[in-house]
Amino acid sequence: MITKESYITANFIDNERKNIEILLKDGDITRPHIIEADENNSDYKDLLKIVTVDELHEQTHNAKRAESEAFKEFAIQIAKDSGLVQGEVALEKTKTYPALVDAVFNNIENEDDMFALKLALFEVKEIRDSKNTVAKTKLRKSTTKFDILRCAFDIIEVKPKAKKAQVKK
């Protein structure tokens, strides 16, 4: 029997919202109890004496959100542990620059790498917003990583300011 004293929480366990899992205290033990959300079911009637249908929906939403967050954290941890993703701490210069050098100097004419590099460069504000259409076209048509980077540097190159003539006294 479901009572206020034994009730811990409840939430729908299917998308159709026809089945409910209720966690109940039985002494020091927590037991799950599955019921059908049916107006004629005595357990369902007992549950509705403790929580409203709106509260049941809210508890379900909160439980699903918590499960989703836990799954995301778990997936990220697996990716970090397997080396698929570098954590923020791992993005140190000692690891970032060797990876950058490897990406630039290996497979210089790899089309997939060049396409990804061009996409990434066009995300750079100075390149994306540049009015120099000739240089941007040249970047798009570049056929090696070196040419791509050379064109990008040309687009965002900051011209050194002319030094003021020093007046000798």
Solvent accessible surface area in square Angstrom, and as a share of the most:
residue,aa,sasa,rsa
1,M,179,0.80
2,I,7,0.03
3,T,45,0.26
4,K,148,0.63
5,E,132,0.59
6,S,20,0.13
7,Y,31,0.12
8,I,75,0.38
9,T,44,0.26
10,A,0,0.00
11,N,21,0.11
12,F,7,0.03
13,I,73,0.37
14,D,38,0.19
15,N,145,0.75
16,E,116,0.52
17,R,97,0.35
18,K,124,0.52
19,N,53,0.27
20,I,0,0.00
21,E,51,0.23
22,I,0,0.00
23,L,55,0.27
24,L,23,0.11
25,K,103,0.44
26,D,76,0.39
27,G,70,0.67
28,D,156,0.81
29,I,91,0.46
30,T,72,0.42
31,R,116,0.42
32,P,86,0.54
33,H,66,0.30
34,I,93,0.47
35,I,10,0.05
36,E,95,0.43
37,A,29,0.23
38,D,50,0.26
39,E,127,0.57
40,N,128,0.65
41,N,41,0.21
42,S,77,0.50
43,D,36,0.19
44,Y,13,0.05
45,K,103,0.44
46,D,22,0.11
47,L,0,0.00
48,L,56,0.28
49,K,154,0.65
50,I,39,0.20
51,V,10,0.06
52,T,76,0.44
53,V,60,0.35
54,D,112,0.58
55,E,77,0.35
56,L,0,0.00
57,H,73,0.33
58,E,106,0.48
59,Q,50,0.22
60,T,2,0.01
61,H,109,0.48
62,N,58,0.30
63,A,30,0.23
64,K,92,0.39
65,R,134,0.49
66,A,62,0.48
67,E,99,0.44
68,S,48,0.31
69,E,84,0.37
70,A,61,0.47
71,F,140,0.58
72,K,107,0.45
73,E,117,0.52
74,F,127,0.53
75,A,42,0.33
76,I,93,0.47
77,Q,93,0.41
78,I,86,0.44
79,A,18,0.14
80,K,78,0.33
81,D,107,0.55
82,S,71,0.46
83,G,59,0.57
84,L,145,0.72
85,V,71,0.41
86,Q,89,0.39
87,G,17,0.16
88,E,142,0.64
89,V,125,0.72
90,A,25,0.20
91,L,104,0.52
92,E,83,0.37
93,K,149,0.63
94,T,103,0.60
95,K,104,0.44
96,T,57,0.33
97,Y,118,0.45
98,P,77,0.49
99,A,57,0.44
100,L,95,0.47
101,V,82,0.47
102,D,78,0.40
103,A,57,0.44
104,V,18,0.10
105,F,117,0.49
106,N,75,0.39
107,N,102,0.52
108,I,59,0.30
109,E,120,0.54
110,N,56,0.29
111,E,136,0.61
112,D,115,0.59
113,D,56,0.29
114,M,18,0.08
115,F,129,0.54
116,A,59,0.46
117,L,39,0.19
118,K,36,0.15
119,L,99,0.49
120,A,59,0.46
121,L,25,0.13
122,F,37,0.16
123,E,126,0.56
124,V,55,0.32
125,K,128,0.54
126,E,105,0.47
127,I,1,0.01
128,R,113,0.41
129,D,70,0.37
130,S,23,0.15
131,K,181,0.77
132,N,73,0.38
133,T,95,0.55
134,V,120,0.69
135,A,15,0.11
136,K,25,0.11
137,T,56,0.33
138,K,126,0.53
139,L,0,0.00
140,R,130,0.47
141,K,149,0.63
142,S,13,0.08
143,T,92,0.53
144,T,26,0.15
145,K,5,0.02
146,F,70,0.29
147,D,48,0.25
148,I,0,0.00
149,L,34,0.17
150,R,140,0.51
151,C,6,0.04
152,A,2,0.01
153,F,124,0.52
154,D,82,0.43
155,I,24,0.12
156,I,64,0.32
157,E,93,0.42
158,V,131,0.75
159,K,144,0.61
160,P,119,0.75
161,K,188,0.79
162,A,99,0.76
163,K,193,0.82
164,K,184,0.78
165,A,96,0.75
166,Q,171,0.76
167,V,130,0.75
168,K,193,0.82
169,K,236,1.00
